[in-house]
Amino acid sequence: MSSVEIGKPATSSYPIDRERTANHRFVGTKDHSSLHPFLKLPVEMRLAIYQQCTILTLLILTHTCHQFYTEINSQGRIVPRSLGFRPFINTRPFTPHPTLPFGSVPLTLPMMMRWDQLEGVLEVDTFNNVYGRANYDPKSKWCCERCYRVKFTCEFTVDFSGNGREFLPYCSDCGVTV
C-alpha cells in the first residue's frame, strides 16, 4: 500500500475504475459521511484500504451500508484480489444486479461457500459468531475450524456417542470421525 503524506493527494498503485465509481457510488443512497467518518476519506483511499481486506472483512463491510456495498462490488478487482478469495464457479444463469454496473457480481455468502478460505481462527470465530448457526438446519452455514471453509451445517460431523448429539466444529471433508 502506498504511503500518504499530509497535504498531498493520496496515490495508489491500485487501478481505479473512476467512471464506474463516479457513476454508481451514490445510486439510491444518501450521503452517509456524517454517520461514518470513514466515508469522509477520498474514494481512492477507501479503495486502497479495501484491497488490504480479507474476503470476510469485505463481506461484513458490504453488509454495513449501501455505500460500502456499491464501492466494493462495483470495482471488479477488489474481491478477486482479497485474501482468501478463490475463483467462484457460478452454476446459475447470470442476472444483472439492479444497482451495480453491468457485469458486476456482488460478494455473497453463497459465492463464498466451499471456495473461499478464511484467514485463520480469528476469522473463523468471527464468521461463526456473525453468520453461523451450529444447528442441524441443512441451510445453516458454519465455517470449519480446520480447513477454514464455509459450508452447510449438514456437512459437519455430529457426535451421537454422549448424552444426545454434539455438533463438532470440523467438516466431514476434514476426516474427523467419532
Buried (B, 14 or more C-beta within 10 A) or exposed (E): EEEBEEEEEBEBEBEBBEEBBEEBBEBEEEEBEEEEEBBEBEBBBBBBBBBEBBBBBBBBBBBEBBBBBBBBBBBBBBBEBBBBBEEBEEEEEEEEBEBBBEEBBBBEEEBBBBBBBBBEEEBBBBBBEEBBEEEEEEEBBBBBBEBBBBBBBEBBBBEEEEEEEEBBBBBBBBEBEE
